[in-house]
Protein backbone atom coordinates (compact mmCIF):
# COMPACT_ATOMS: atom_id res chain seq x y z
CA UNK A 1 0.00 0.00 0.00
CA UNK A 2 1.68 3.21 -1.16
CA UNK A 3 2.04 6.15 1.22
CA UNK A 4 -0.49 8.19 -0.77
CA UNK A 5 -3.10 5.45 -0.37
CA UNK A 6 -2.32 5.18 3.34
CA UNK A 7 -2.66 8.96 3.68
CA UNK A 8 -6.08 8.89 2.00
CA UNK A 9 -7.36 5.99 4.09
CA UNK A 10 -5.94 7.43 7.30
CA UNK A 11 -7.51 10.81 6.61
CA UNK A 12 -10.95 9.27 6.19
CA UNK A 13 -10.43 7.13 9.29
CA UNK A 14 -9.35 10.03 11.49
CA UNK A 15 -12.22 12.27 10.39
CA UNK A 16 -14.58 9.47 11.36
CA UNK A 17 -13.43 8.93 14.95
CA UNK A 18 -11.54 12.06 16.08
CA UNK A 19 -13.92 14.88 17.07
CA UNK A 20 -13.28 18.02 15.04
CA UNK A 21 -10.55 16.46 12.87
CA UNK A 22 -10.26 17.99 9.40
CA UNK A 23 -7.37 15.92 8.05
CA UNK A 24 -3.78 14.84 8.62
CA UNK A 25 -0.32 16.10 7.66
CA UNK A 26 3.37 15.17 7.96
CA UNK A 27 2.80 11.45 7.37
CA UNK A 28 6.15 9.65 7.58
CA UNK A 29 7.06 6.00 7.89
CA UNK A 30 9.25 5.35 10.92
CA UNK A 31 9.78 1.64 10.37
CA UNK A 32 8.27 -1.10 8.34
CA UNK A 33 8.57 -4.54 6.86
CA UNK A 34 6.22 -7.05 5.32
CA UNK A 35 4.27 -7.60 8.53
CA UNK A 36 4.61 -4.51 10.75
CA UNK A 37 4.71 -0.79 10.01
CA UNK A 38 4.89 2.35 12.12
CA UNK A 39 3.89 5.79 10.81
CA UNK A 40 3.97 9.20 12.46
CA UNK A 41 1.54 11.94 11.51
CA UNK A 42 -0.33 14.96 12.86
CA UNK A 43 -4.11 15.11 13.20
CA UNK A 44 -5.32 18.58 12.22
CA UNK A 45 -8.06 20.08 14.39
CA UNK A 46 -9.22 23.70 14.77
CA UNK A 47 -8.97 23.45 18.57
CA UNK A 48 -5.49 21.94 18.58
CA UNK A 49 -3.50 19.47 16.51
CA UNK A 50 -2.63 16.03 17.87
CA UNK A 51 0.72 14.31 17.22
CA UNK A 52 -0.03 10.64 16.61
CA UNK A 53 1.49 7.32 15.58
CA UNK A 54 -0.09 4.54 13.52
CA UNK A 55 1.07 1.00 14.23
CA UNK A 56 -0.34 -1.48 11.74
CA UNK A 57 -0.08 -4.84 10.06
CA UNK A 58 -1.11 -4.49 6.41
CA UNK A 59 -4.09 -6.53 5.14
CA UNK A 60 -3.11 -10.13 4.42
CA UNK A 61 -0.32 -10.37 7.00
CA UNK A 62 -0.57 -12.11 10.32
CA UNK A 63 1.49 -11.97 13.49
CA UNK A 64 5.25 -11.68 13.35
CA UNK A 65 5.67 -14.95 15.26
CA UNK A 66 3.78 -17.48 17.31
CA UNK A 67 4.79 -15.52 20.40
CA UNK A 68 3.19 -12.26 19.22
CA UNK A 69 0.06 -11.22 21.07
CA UNK A 70 -1.47 -9.39 18.10
CA UNK A 71 -1.98 -5.68 17.57
CA UNK A 72 -5.51 -5.61 18.94
CA UNK A 73 -4.26 -7.21 22.16
CA UNK A 74 -1.33 -4.76 22.28
CA UNK A 75 -3.76 -1.87 22.07
CA UNK A 76 -5.88 -3.26 24.90
CA UNK A 77 -2.82 -3.83 27.10
CA UNK A 78 -1.61 -0.28 26.46
CA UNK A 79 -5.05 1.05 27.36
CA UNK A 80 -5.04 -0.91 30.63
CA UNK A 81 -1.49 0.25 31.41
CA UNK A 82 -2.37 3.88 30.72
CA UNK A 83 -5.41 3.67 32.98
CA UNK A 84 -3.34 2.01 35.73
CA UNK A 85 -0.80 4.83 35.70
CA UNK A 86 1.94 2.86 33.95
CA UNK A 87 3.67 5.23 31.49
CA UNK A 88 2.21 4.24 28.14
CA UNK A 89 1.05 6.08 25.01
CA UNK A 90 -2.67 6.81 25.02
CA UNK A 91 -4.48 4.63 22.47
CA UNK A 92 -6.78 6.85 20.42
CA UNK A 93 -8.35 4.33 18.04
CA UNK A 94 -8.22 0.63 17.22
CA UNK A 95 -8.51 -0.04 13.49
CA UNK A 96 -11.57 -1.79 12.13
CA UNK A 97 -12.27 -3.30 8.74
CA UNK A 98 -13.98 -0.04 7.73
CA UNK A 99 -10.67 1.84 8.10
CA UNK A 100 -9.17 -0.21 5.21
CA UNK A 101 -5.73 -0.04 6.82
CA UNK A 102 -5.32 -3.58 8.10
CA UNK A 103 -4.97 -4.49 11.76
CA UNK A 104 -3.53 -2.00 14.21
CA UNK A 105 -4.16 1.12 16.22
CA UNK A 106 -3.47 4.83 16.49
CA UNK A 107 -1.83 6.23 19.62
CA UNK A 108 -0.82 9.64 20.84
CA UNK A 109 2.86 10.33 20.14
CA UNK A 110 5.13 10.53 23.19
CA UNK A 111 8.22 12.67 22.73
CA UNK A 112 11.53 11.40 24.04
CA UNK A 113 14.50 9.18 23.21
CA UNK A 114 14.79 5.43 22.66
CA UNK A 115 18.42 5.18 21.44
CA UNK A 116 20.53 3.64 24.26
CA UNK A 117 23.77 5.41 23.27
CA UNK A 118 22.13 8.79 23.76
CA UNK A 119 20.28 7.86 26.95
CA UNK A 120 23.44 6.44 28.57
CA UNK A 121 25.82 9.22 27.53
CA UNK A 122 24.18 12.51 26.47
CA UNK A 123 24.18 15.40 28.93
CA UNK A 124 20.44 15.88 28.33
CA UNK A 125 19.74 12.72 30.37
CA UNK A 126 22.39 13.20 33.07
CA UNK A 127 19.87 14.16 35.77
CA UNK A 128 17.56 11.25 34.92
CA UNK A 129 20.16 8.47 34.76
CA UNK A 130 20.76 8.06 38.55
CA UNK A 131 17.06 7.50 39.21
CA UNK A 132 16.13 5.34 36.23
CA UNK A 133 16.92 1.92 37.76
CA UNK A 134 14.62 2.59 40.70
CA UNK A 135 11.97 4.07 38.40
CA UNK A 136 12.12 0.97 36.18
CA UNK A 137 11.46 -1.18 39.25
CA UNK A 138 8.47 0.95 40.20
CA UNK A 139 7.04 0.83 36.66
CA UNK A 140 7.39 -2.96 36.53
CA UNK A 141 5.59 -3.27 39.86
CA UNK A 142 2.71 -1.22 38.45
CA UNK A 143 2.68 -3.26 35.24
CA UNK A 144 2.63 -6.56 37.13
CA UNK A 145 -0.11 -5.19 39.38
CA UNK A 146 -2.62 -4.70 36.55
CA UNK A 147 -5.78 -6.65 37.39
CA UNK A 148 -5.48 -10.10 35.81
CA UNK A 149 -9.24 -10.33 35.42
CA UNK A 150 -9.19 -7.32 33.09
CA UNK A 151 -6.54 -8.73 30.75
CA UNK A 152 -7.42 -9.85 27.21
CA UNK A 153 -6.71 -13.48 26.26
CA UNK A 154 -2.96 -14.11 26.52
CA UNK A 155 -0.77 -17.19 26.39
CA UNK A 156 0.56 -18.39 29.73
CA UNK A 157 4.07 -19.82 29.79
CA UNK A 158 6.08 -21.35 32.62
CA UNK A 159 9.83 -21.50 33.10
CA UNK A 160 9.80 -25.21 32.25
CA UNK A 161 7.95 -24.60 28.98
CA UNK A 162 10.32 -21.77 28.09
CA UNK A 163 13.35 -24.02 28.60
CA UNK A 164 11.80 -26.56 26.23
CA UNK A 165 11.07 -23.93 23.57
CA UNK A 166 14.63 -22.59 23.73
CA UNK A 167 16.08 -26.08 23.53
CA UNK A 168 13.97 -26.84 20.46
CA UNK A 169 14.98 -23.58 18.76
CA UNK A 170 18.66 -24.15 19.51
CA UNK A 171 18.67 -27.76 18.28
CA UNK A 172 16.84 -26.79 15.08
CA UNK A 173 19.84 -24.69 13.99
CA UNK A 174 22.17 -27.72 14.09
CA UNK A 175 24.98 -25.45 15.27
CA UNK A 176 26.50 -27.01 18.42
CA UNK A 177 27.69 -24.48 21.01
CA UNK A 178 28.99 -26.01 24.26
CA UNK A 179 28.24 -22.91 26.33
CA UNK A 180 24.61 -22.98 25.23
CA UNK A 181 24.46 -26.67 26.19
CA UNK A 182 25.89 -25.76 29.61
CA UNK A 183 23.29 -23.01 30.04
CA UNK A 184 20.42 -25.31 29.08
CA UNK A 185 21.63 -27.85 31.65
CA UNK A 186 21.94 -25.12 34.32
CA UNK A 187 18.43 -23.87 33.59
CA UNK A 188 17.00 -27.38 33.87
CA UNK A 189 18.84 -27.92 37.17
CA UNK A 190 17.70 -24.57 38.60
CA UNK A 191 14.17 -24.46 37.15
CA UNK A 192 12.06 -22.79 39.87
CA UNK A 193 8.80 -24.17 38.45
CA UNK A 194 5.49 -22.37 38.29
CA UNK A 195 5.51 -19.02 40.07
CA UNK A 196 3.07 -18.49 42.94
CA UNK A 197 2.28 -15.13 41.35
CA UNK A 198 1.09 -15.29 37.73
CA UNK A 199 0.83 -11.76 36.33
CA UNK A 200 0.97 -9.81 33.12
CA UNK A 201 4.55 -9.97 31.81
CA UNK A 202 5.68 -7.40 29.22
CA UNK A 203 8.13 -9.85 27.67
CA UNK A 204 10.53 -7.33 26.10
CA UNK A 205 11.09 -4.62 28.71
CA UNK A 206 14.45 -3.11 27.72
CA UNK A 207 16.21 -0.25 25.91
CA UNK A 208 14.60 0.49 22.59
CA UNK A 209 11.15 -0.19 24.02
CA UNK A 210 11.31 2.63 26.57
CA UNK A 211 10.84 6.31 25.69
CA UNK A 212 12.99 8.33 28.07
CA UNK A 213 13.17 12.07 28.60
CA UNK A 214 15.20 14.32 30.92
CA UNK A 215 12.58 13.60 33.58
CA UNK A 216 12.79 9.80 33.28
CA UNK A 217 10.73 7.05 31.61
CA UNK A 218 7.82 8.52 29.66
CA UNK A 219 6.38 5.45 27.95
CA UNK A 220 6.68 1.69 27.62
CA UNK A 221 6.37 0.50 24.01
CA UNK A 222 6.06 -2.74 22.00
CA UNK A 223 3.81 -5.07 23.99
CA UNK A 224 3.77 -7.71 21.26
CA UNK A 225 5.49 -10.37 23.42
CA UNK A 226 3.23 -9.80 26.44
CA UNK A 227 1.93 -12.91 28.19
CA UNK A 228 0.97 -14.26 31.59
CA UNK A 229 3.75 -15.72 33.66
CA UNK A 230 6.38 -15.17 36.33
CA UNK A 231 6.78 -11.41 36.94
CA UNK A 232 10.47 -11.95 37.72
CA UNK A 233 10.98 -12.61 34.01
CA UNK A 234 10.79 -8.88 33.24
CA UNK A 235 13.28 -8.04 36.02
CA UNK A 236 15.73 -10.64 34.69
CA UNK A 237 15.39 -9.54 31.05
CA UNK A 238 16.25 -5.88 31.68
CA UNK A 239 19.46 -7.10 33.39
CA UNK A 240 20.77 -9.09 30.40
CA UNK A 241 24.25 -7.74 29.61
CA UNK A 242 23.39 -7.10 25.95
CA UNK A 243 21.07 -4.26 27.07
CA UNK A 244 23.82 -2.48 29.07
CA UNK A 245 25.65 -1.20 25.99
CA UNK A 246 29.09 -1.19 27.56
CA UNK A 247 28.05 -0.15 31.09
CA UNK A 248 28.50 -3.71 32.34
CA UNK A 249 28.85 -2.70 36.00
CA UNK A 250 25.29 -1.30 35.97
CA UNK A 251 23.11 -4.36 35.43
CA UNK A 252 19.78 -2.58 34.94
CA UNK A 253 20.15 -1.50 31.33
CA UNK A 254 23.50 0.17 32.02
CA UNK A 255 21.69 2.59 34.32
CA UNK A 256 22.01 1.30 37.87
CA UNK A 257 22.14 -1.64 40.25
CA UNK A 258 19.78 -4.52 40.78
CA UNK A 259 19.34 -3.34 44.35
CA UNK A 260 18.02 0.03 43.14
CA UNK A 261 15.56 -1.69 40.82
CA UNK A 262 14.49 -4.09 43.56
CA UNK A 263 13.91 -1.18 45.96
CA UNK A 264 11.71 0.56 43.39
CA UNK A 265 9.82 -2.66 42.72
CA UNK A 266 9.06 -3.33 46.37
CA UNK A 267 8.19 0.33 47.04
CA UNK A 268 5.68 -0.04 44.18
CA UNK A 269 4.01 -2.99 45.89
CA UNK A 270 5.89 -5.87 44.26
CA UNK A 271 7.81 -8.69 45.88
CA UNK A 272 11.29 -9.62 44.61
CA UNK A 273 12.56 -13.20 44.46
CA UNK A 274 16.25 -12.73 43.67
CA UNK A 275 16.85 -16.39 42.82
CA UNK A 276 14.10 -16.26 40.21
CA UNK A 277 15.48 -12.99 38.81
CA UNK A 278 18.88 -14.69 38.40
CA UNK A 279 17.23 -17.65 36.66
CA UNK A 280 15.43 -15.36 34.19
CA UNK A 281 18.59 -13.34 33.56
CA UNK A 282 20.36 -16.56 32.52
CA UNK A 283 17.29 -17.55 30.48
CA UNK A 284 17.18 -14.14 28.81
CA UNK A 285 20.87 -14.21 27.98
CA UNK A 286 20.54 -17.64 26.38
CA UNK A 287 17.35 -16.58 24.56
CA UNK A 288 19.13 -13.59 23.01
CA UNK A 289 22.07 -15.78 22.03
CA UNK A 290 19.78 -18.26 20.28
CA UNK A 291 17.95 -15.39 18.57
CA UNK A 292 21.32 -14.16 17.29
CA UNK A 293 22.02 -17.62 15.89
CA UNK A 294 18.69 -17.44 14.11
CA UNK A 295 19.71 -14.15 12.52
CA UNK A 296 22.94 -15.70 11.29
CA UNK A 297 21.06 -18.60 9.73
CA UNK A 298 18.72 -16.17 7.97
CA UNK A 299 21.76 -14.24 6.72
CA UNK A 300 23.24 -17.41 5.26
CA UNK A 301 20.03 -18.71 3.70
CA UNK A 302 18.29 -15.58 2.44
CA UNK A 303 19.34 -14.32 -0.99
CA UNK A 304 19.70 -10.66 0.11
CA UNK A 305 22.40 -11.50 2.74
CA UNK A 306 21.38 -8.60 5.00
CA UNK A 307 24.44 -7.14 6.70
CA UNK A 308 22.30 -6.19 9.70
CA UNK A 309 21.43 -9.85 10.25
CA UNK A 310 25.09 -10.82 10.02
CA UNK A 311 26.07 -8.18 12.58
CA UNK A 312 23.40 -9.37 15.00
CA UNK A 313 24.28 -13.00 14.33
CA UNK A 314 27.91 -12.57 15.34
CA UNK A 315 26.79 -11.27 18.73
CA UNK A 316 25.94 -14.82 19.74
CA UNK A 317 29.58 -15.15 20.82
CA UNK A 318 29.10 -12.22 23.22
CA UNK A 319 26.25 -14.03 24.93
CA UNK A 320 28.51 -17.05 25.47
CA UNK A 321 30.89 -14.84 27.47
CA UNK A 322 27.96 -13.39 29.39
CA UNK A 323 26.66 -16.87 30.21
CA UNK A 324 30.05 -18.02 31.49
CA UNK A 325 30.18 -14.98 33.78
CA UNK A 326 26.68 -15.67 35.08
CA UNK A 327 27.25 -19.39 35.65
CA UNK A 328 30.72 -19.12 37.21
CA UNK A 329 30.75 -20.16 40.91
CA UNK A 330 30.91 -17.13 43.22
CA UNK A 331 32.93 -17.13 46.42
HELIX and SHEET records of a PDB file:
HELIX    1   1 UNK A    3  UNK A   17  1                                  15    
HELIX    2   2 UNK A   71  UNK A   83  1                                  13    
HELIX    3   3 UNK A   97  UNK A   99  5                                   3    
HELIX    4   4 UNK A  116  UNK A  121  1                                   6    
HELIX    5   5 UNK A  123  UNK A  125  5                                   3    
HELIX    6   6 UNK A  126  UNK A  144  1                                  19    
HELIX    7   7 UNK A  148  UNK A  150  5                                   3    
HELIX    8   8 UNK A  159  UNK A  172  1                                  14    
HELIX    9   9 UNK A  178  UNK A  189  1                                  12    
HELIX   10  10 UNK A  232  UNK A  237  1                                   6    
HELIX   11  11 UNK A  241  UNK A  243  5                                   3    
HELIX   12  12 UNK A  258  UNK A  267  1                                  10    
HELIX   13  13 UNK A  274  UNK A  301  1                                  28    
HELIX   14  14 UNK A  307  UNK A  313  1                                   7    
HELIX   15  15 UNK A  316  UNK A  327  1                                  12    
SHEET    1   A 5 UNK A  21  UNK A  32  0                                        
SHEET    2   A 5 UNK A  37  UNK A  45 -1                                        
SHEET    3   A 5 UNK A  50  UNK A  57 -1                                        
SHEET    4   A 5 UNK A 103  UNK A 108 -1                                        
SHEET    5   A 5 UNK A  91  UNK A  94 -1                                        
SHEET    1   B 2 UNK A 198  UNK A 201  0                                        
SHEET    2   B 2 UNK A 227  UNK A 230 -1                                        
SHEET    1   C 2 UNK A 210  UNK A 213  0                                        
SHEET    2   C 2 UNK A 216  UNK A 220 -1                                        
END                                                                             
